[in-house]
Amino acid sequence: MHTEEHAVDVQISLSENARIPQYATEYSAGADLFASLEEAVVLEPLSRALIPTGIKIALPPGYEAQVRPRSGLALRHGITCLNAPGTIDSDYRGEIKVLLINLGDGAFTIENGDRIAQLIVAPVMQAHFSVSERLDETSRGAGGFGSTGR
């Protein structure tokens, strides 16, 4: 799917009923994450649940993975991810789990193998923080929420 020049090697470990993340199209930015469940989970309206994927990954240094909602689940059912995007650091080796919430008006059932979120792998940089008595001036200044207009 992706050309080698735009790919990074990510090692993956799978539990028994887990599925490898999959890109739906050739140019998809996010790979689908699948629920890895022994039994279905019912999310009532305004309830949340931590859904296992059954996968562990090893990212190379200088990369992160982000867990993001699936737009179709949000549109059709009001299902989204809390703490989105969730960041997976390159030194994390635990199972990836997705914190889903039901913002819809009806119960939603998650079955084993359902696509529940998407995983984005991206390069990151760490900052060197230094204390300064004064920051440089900009035209925006300290303007925050809503300060640039509609």
Secondary structure, 3 states (H helix, E strand, C coil): CCCHHHCCCCEEEECCCCCCCEECCCCCCCEEEECCCCCCEEECCCCEEEEECCEEEECCCCEEEEEECCHHHHHHHCEEECCCCEEECCCCCCCCEEEEEECCCCCEEECCCCEEEEEEEEECCCCCCCCCCCCCCCCCCCCCCCCCCC
